Amino acid sequence: MTRFVIYALGTLWLGSCFMSEHAGTWTVMTWNVENLFDGYSDGGEYREFDPLRGDWDERLFQRRVERTLEVILQSHDSKPDIVALQELENLRVFTTLMSSGLKQAGYRWGAFYPSGASVGCGILSLVPIERVVVIESGDWEGRSLRPMLACEMQFQGQSLWVVNGHWKSPWNGRKETEGARIQEAQALLRMLQTLQRISPGSGIVIAGDLNTPGDGALNPSALGPLGSAAVMETTANPILAQQESLFYDPSPQGHPPGTYWFQGKWGRPDRFLLAPSGLLKTGWFVEQCRVVAHPQQLTAQGYPKRWNEKQEEGYSDHLPLWLWISLPLETNVAR
């Protein structure tokens, strides 16, 4: 059963108004940080991150916090306005990131929702979070799927919702697990219908690790037709498609061409989906989508440099994906 939870304000209300660095362009970053666990044993950790069963401890957690902050704050010329993170163990991990440097850097607003699994999703923002919506995707084969988290922000007097999701991993086989992702996609569509009811005309950006390569190998697939809705994948003109029933799925420009290196090729489990029914009404435009990684985030071969516990260095097996969006010039007024 799908269940919606609507909050009047962000789960964490962290300060007073702070304006973005950008005059008319807004940036959203999504990044799977790969299993960021704290140094306490709570019973739900993966074995290698349980201090009672391995070498993981608070010092190593703090080291990983430092590496995570480095990526968020130094991975581009300017900070992203909104950051969607996946694979955070709990609220303590999220608040530690905030207190260790993100709040001082301007991220005074954030929301986190526990997933019921070992890791969950959080959203950080340079601008106030006004409302938070959570959707639970139900159970699949006796286990709860991770809920999705949506936050509403106001940009230049227009509402923008950012949805953060982490869909079912295909580790047990893409074909065998695609049913779970179809179920999550259906829950997402119901969530969008709710957002449009409570905030009509808002822009909507879906971000996260959706574990959907979108290569057409599976039919039906989570990115295929779902009732009256479908997803369009294209590298064409980065202005949203006019079809009301389609999402727009911008392909990353430049290099690397993907966010995840697996079995000798780049993949893109991390992606942005943009709901045209909301974005077209408000006039948002997509400027570009790009994988952003500094050299220190890559191996000598150019692949993601994962965290290495023995060396106490590294970042994640995923690279951050960025999206640049803007309003038409006539609405780009000084703030």
Secondary structure, DSSP 8 states (H G I E B T S, - for coil): --EEEEESS-SEE--S----S-SSEEEEEEEEEEEE--SS--S-S-GGG-TTTSS--HHHHHHHHHHHHHHHHHSSSS--SEEEEEEE-SHHHHHHHIIIIITTTT--EEEEE--SSS-EEEEEESS---EEEEEE--EETTEE---EEEEEEEETTEEEEEEEEE----TT-HHHHHHHHHHHHHHHHHHHHHHHHHSTT-EEEEEEE-----SS-SSS-TTS-BTTBEEEEE-S-SS--S-TTEEEEE--BSSSS-SEEETTEEE--EEEEE-HHHHHHHT-EEEEEEE---GGGB-TTSSB---BTTTTB---SB--EEEEEE--GGG----
